[in-house]
Amino acid sequence: RIGIQAFEGCISITNFEIPASVTEIDSKAFKHCELLKKITAHKGILNIGRDALPKNADYNEYRGGLYLGDSKNPYMYLVGIENEEAESLVLHRDTYSVAQNFIPEMNTLKSLSIDGGKGRYLQIEGNCIIRKEDKTLLCGIGTSIIPSSGIVEIAPYAFYRCDTLKSVILPKSLKKIGKSAFSDCKSLSSVEFGKNVEEIGEQAFSGCESLDNLVLPKSLIAIPD
């Protein structure tokens, strides 16, 4: 794991190969590394945190998306988008994961898809990006409809600052809602929980100013203070 702000502001770094043992890159890990241009990342990173990577690195471009990877798969991780006012986004079929929060904050996005219709590691259903191997909903947009089954976890920041999201029905299969998953969704006014949710992360619904009533499920085991 590469921790929060681990290399923030290290202006002498120009190249960095992320070790194959790393499964998480925390927020701001490489922020303000102004000279860091080449980053190599291998398959297996489950979470790339908010603002974890420098904005001006030499990312791989595909249909408007910006990607991080290695020589075998340069499109392993979707980490940004060229046009921040785009209405649609088409992912490469070989993408394994998506960096936190930049997609839901793009309130112009109306549709998500995978080139060719089928991904090796991801699937898109109801405008939700889902990682197949662990059934985690990585992120969504204002038009997302969460699938009624098959989702076990909603990732941290999955819908963070998604101002156009108005209502959510969570599936019975869901067990965990990650940190800040629905934070600052200003228009979110209705949340219906499935009966098997066991854990809600910290600030999962903070800043949802239109959400007047939240009925928590009896299955809940862990909830933040």
N, C-alpha and C positions, 0 to 999 in steps of 0.2 A: 504494500500500500504506500502511495505517495501522499503525505499528509497535507493538511491545510496550510497554504502559503509556504510550502516547503522550499521553493526556489524563487519566490516572488521577488522581482527587482534585481535578479542576478543578470546584470547586463553583459557579462563576459561569455555567457553560454551561447554557442552558435549551432551546435548539433546535440541531439539527445536521443538515445535509444532506450525506450522504456523496457525494463527487464521483463522476461516472459512470466515471471512469478507474480507480477503486479496485477491485481484484480480490481483495484479502485484508485482513482486519481481524485483527490479531494479539491474542493473549491479553491480557486486562486493559486493553485500549485505552481503554475508558471506565468502568472499574470505579470505584466510589465517586464518580461524578458525580451527586451526590444530587439536584440540581435539573434534571437533563437529563430532560425529559419527552417531547419530540417528536423522533423520529429518522426521517429519510426516507432510503430506500435504493433504488437502481435495480438492474435486472437486470444480472448480470455478476460479482457477488461470489462467488467460488468457495469461499472458506473464511472462516468466522467462528470465531475461536479461543476457547479456554476462558475463561470469565468475561470476555469482551470487552465485554459490554454491561451497563449498570446494571440492577438488578433491579426498580426501581420506575418505569421509564418507562411511557408510555401505549401499550402494544402493542395490536395488533388481535387480537381473540379469535375463534376459530372452533372449535367443538366441543371446547372445553377446551384447545386449543393457542394459544400466544401467538406472534404474527407481526409481522414488520417488512416494510415495503414503501413504495410511493408511491401517488399518487392513482389510477393506472391499475391497479395490482395491489397491494392492501394485504396480500396473503398470500404475498409473494415468498419470505420467509425464516422458517422455523420456528425460534424462538429459546428456547422454553420451554413449560411445561405448567402449568396451574392446579393440578391434583390430582397431587401427586407420588407418590401411591400408586395411580394408575390402572392397570387391567389391560389396557386397550386404548387405542389412539390412532388417530384417523382424520385424515389430512392433507387439506388443501384441494387440489383438483385443479390449481391454478395455482402451487403451491409450487415454487420453483426450487432451493433448497438448505436445509440444516439446520445449525444451529450445532453446534459440536463438543461431544461427550461427555455432554450432559445426558440423552440417551435411553438409552445403554447402562448408565448408573449407576442407572437406575430399574429395579431388579430385580423389581418387581411386574408389569412389562409382559409380556404373553404374546402379544399380536398387534398388528400394524401393518397399516394399509390406507389406501387413497386413496378419498375420497368419489366415488362413481360408478364406482369400479373402475379408472379410467384417468386418469393425470396427464399434463399437457402436457409437463412437464420431467422428472418423476421416475417411476420404476416401483418396485413392491414385489414382490419374489420371495423366497420362503423366509424371510419376515420380515426381509428386508434392504432398506434404502432405497438405491436406485441412481439416479444422475443419468445420463440417457440420452445426452447429447451427448458426454461423455468416458468413459462406461462406468466411472465411479468408484462404488464401494460407500461410501456416506457414513457409514452406521452400522447397527448391528444390536442384537439383544437376546438373551437367554439361549436362546430357542427358535429362533434363526436357523439356517438351513441355507444356506450360501453356494452360489449357483448354480454348476452344473458347467461353465458356459462363459459367455463374453461379458464377464466382469469383467477390466479391465485394471489397475486400481489400487484398493487399500483405503486410504481416507483416514486421516490422522492422528486418533488417539483414537476410531476407529470402534467399537471394543468396549471401550474403557477402563473398568476397574472393573466389568465385566459379570460379577458373581460367580457367576451361574448357567450360564454358558457352559462346557460340558464337553469338547467336541471340535470340531475344525475340519478340513475337507478343502478345500484351496485348489485352484481350477481351473487347468487348463493354460494358459488365456489370461492369467492374472495375471502382471504384470511387476514391480509395485512395491507394497510394504507400507509405509505411512506411519509417522511417528514415533508411538510409544506406542499403536499400533493395538490391541494386545492387553494392554497393561500392566495389572497388578494384577487379572487374571482368575484369581481364587483357585482355582477349580474346574477350570480348563483343564488337562487331562492328556494330550491327544493332538492333535498338529498334523501333517497330511500335506501336504507342499508339492507344487505342480504343477512340471513340469519346466522352466518358462520364467521363473521368478522371477529378476529381475536385481538388485533393490535392496531392502534391508531397512532401514527407518529406525531412528534411535537409540531405544533403550529399547522397541523394538516388543514384546518379550515379557518385559520386566522385571517382577518381582513375581509371576510365574506360579508359585506355590510348589508346585503339583501336577504341574508339567511336568518330568519327570525326564530325558527323552531327546528331543533335537531333532536330526533329521538334515537338514542343509542341502542344497539342490539344487546340482548341479554348474554350473548356469547362472548362479549368483550372481556379480555383478560388483562391487557396492558393499555393504559391511556396516560399520556404525559400530564404532569402537574399543571 
